[in-house]
Amino acid sequence: AALLLLCAASAQASRWTLDADEQGRHLLQAAKSPNCTKINAHCATCRNQRIPGTRRSELVCSSCDSGYRLRRDGISKTCDCAPGLAMDGNGNCNPCTTGKFCPGGDAVANPNNEATDCPVGLSTTFAGAKSQAQCFTQAGYGRMATQGSNGKITLSAVVCGTATYNVGSNTA
């Protein structure tokens, strides 16, 4: 029965290791989890991934801590800030400050996980804003949306005309 157990376990070699105890007996042990923080400080789980065209594999991040998300660039080694959060100088994600929005980290659009200013005349009214759509008018401005040729909507602010006024904090 022990031989059968050992044979069945050897099929799962990556999940088990054979360790010797103090008396020299060999014991079948569950393999230790890799230290995922060696890949990225905020990597929660990781796995070995084969490098195409070689016999080698490398450790890649599979999931990130709460408040972070795995970068979608095909490499999977970076944990970016989730939308509504921006990275500070210590590599930690914190809520986006009032007046700015944080779309989250992205390999191309926001590789440094930075907060983005709202257009002049617009401002967010709370911490943790995730998109430009959460930029509301400031007093004396109106908000205008334009659609680019790529289909993306961009917001801008216009000064209120003569004999008009906007109190702000709205989408008018």
C-alpha positions, 0 to 999 in steps of 0.5 A: 500500500505504501508503494502504491501511495508513493507511485500515486504521489510521484505523478503529482511530483510538483505538489509533493517532496520527499523529505528525511526526518531526524531518524533518516526515514523518508516522509512524503510532504506537501511542497512549500509555496514559493515566496511570491513577493520576490516577483512583486511586493504585492503578489499574493499567489504565483506559479511556474510558467514555461518559457516558450522555446526552452526547457526552463520555467520562471515564476510569474504572479497569478494574483495580487493583494487586495487593492492591486490587480495583475498587469495585463501585458502577458508577462504577469510580474507586476501588480498595479493599483486598482482603479481609484488608487494611485501608487505612492513613493513606497510602492503602496496603493492609496485612494486617489486624492480629491480633485484627481482621478485614478484609472489604475495601473496599465502597461501602456496608458499608466505604467507608473500608476499615477493619479490624473488631474481633471481638466481645468474647471473640473474636479472630483468631489471625493477621494478614490475617483476612478475615471474622468467621468467623475470630474464635476464642474467647479463654480463658474464653469460648465462641462462639455463632452466631446467624442473623438474619432476613436469613440473615446469621450473626453470632458472639458470645462467652459467658462459660463457665459455672460449673465449665467452662472453654475454653482459647481459640483454637477455635470451641467 
